[in-house]
Amino acid sequence: MDVAEPNLRKADLLVDIRAVGVNPGEAYIRSVRSAEAGGRVVLGWEFAGVVSAVGSAQAGFAIGDRVLGTGDVTRDGCWAERLAVDHRVVAKIPDQLSFVDAASLPIGGLTAWEAVFRDRDRLPAGVDRVLVVGGAGGVGSLATQLLKARTDAFVVATPSRQESREWCAAMGADLVVDHTQDVVAQLGESGIDQVDMVFSTAGTAGSLKWIARLLRPFGHLSAIDVALPFDAGPLVAKSLSLHTEMVFAKITGGFDLTSQGTILGEITDHVVSGRLRPIVTTRLDGLTVHNMKTAHTLLESKRTIGKVVIVV
């Protein structure tokens, strides 16, 4: 459908969209949220494109800049020709990076960064072993890479299929185990009886018992899928810390927005230096109804590896 041009706020950039990354969270939103009568819901919160206009209060960007970012979940998303987005959650795309590769980075990169480094840009003190549950997905893939690029931590990743195992190893995981089997026993066979942090990207509630067994006392569980009802009881006996992560928390809460643009800039710097690789595995050409449906069908299968990107 045709809609009015995006409303440009003072701190906004108007971006002509070139590529969009597709995320499981968008498929979930589509399954539970409907537009009001006569209204619309425009999905899409991971993009790469070109700045075509700038607001009066923005700084650091000019028309013609190539940019990537997430946007704002409370506004129209990027499944459109143009997007209005706060400049503080946007970063420039280096010349060496294509629009397609750039679109595979923002959501997974920011989510992983904030989940494991929190607001301190580093791991908590004493965290030397990290287990990434769901290591073959978009967030898990970038979490493993960021941990290996920025820390000395020993990283364990959990996939379930052989293809996923190979992908996790390619992302840099030091050890790969199958999360459909006894994870604690598999790690024990490798001489690991405890880890300092578990980053869980899916199925957290159903995995709490073995996660609590595996974590050391005063260890850390970071999760992106905590939803009610959620029984944190298994974490209490070991005085474990529970960290939740929602990538739009800063922009919806009006807190430290510039940090997200800074993080995206550091992520692209890591790509240019070769310390991190984009994670596109499926490319669909054209922002069409067919491709939108195809992308969500792939994600809902829960068997995707890396990132699905639609080229506009």
Number of C-alpha atoms within 10 A of each C-alpha: 4 5 7 5 11 15 12 17 16 13 16 23 29 24 27 23 24 24 30 32 30 26 24 16 13 15 18 13 12 15 9 7 9 11 10 8 6 5 8 12 14 15 18 23 26 26 34 33 29 22 23 17 17 23 18 12 11 16 13 9 18 14 13 13 17 25 25 32 30 28 26 22 17 9 15 21 22 28 23 20 15 20 28 26 27 25 25 22 25 28 26 21 24 17 9 8 15 14 23 24 21 29 33 31 29 32 25 23 25 24 23 29 27 22 25 27 16 17 12 10 13 15 20 15 7 9 17 15 17 24 27 26 25 24 34 31 27 30 28 29 30 30 28 30 24 22 22 19 16 13 14 11 17 17 24 23 30 24 24 17 14 10 11 23 21 14 20 30 18 15 23 20 25 15 16 24 22 18 18 10 10 12 16 18 14 16 18 13 10 9 9 13 15 20 23 22 28 25 27 27 23 17 14 20 18 11 13 19 14 13 25 24 17 23 24 17 18 15 22 24 25 24 23 20 16 20 9 7 7 11 12 13 10 15 22 12 11 14 14 20 15 14 16 17 20 14 23 21 14 16 19 12 9 9 10 14 19 16 16 24 23 14 20 25 20 13 25 26 15 17 19 15 10 10 15 20 20 23 25 19 14 14 16 18 11 14 17 15 9 10 17 15 12 14 23 18 12 15 22 14 8 10 13 16 24 24 27 25 28 25 20 19
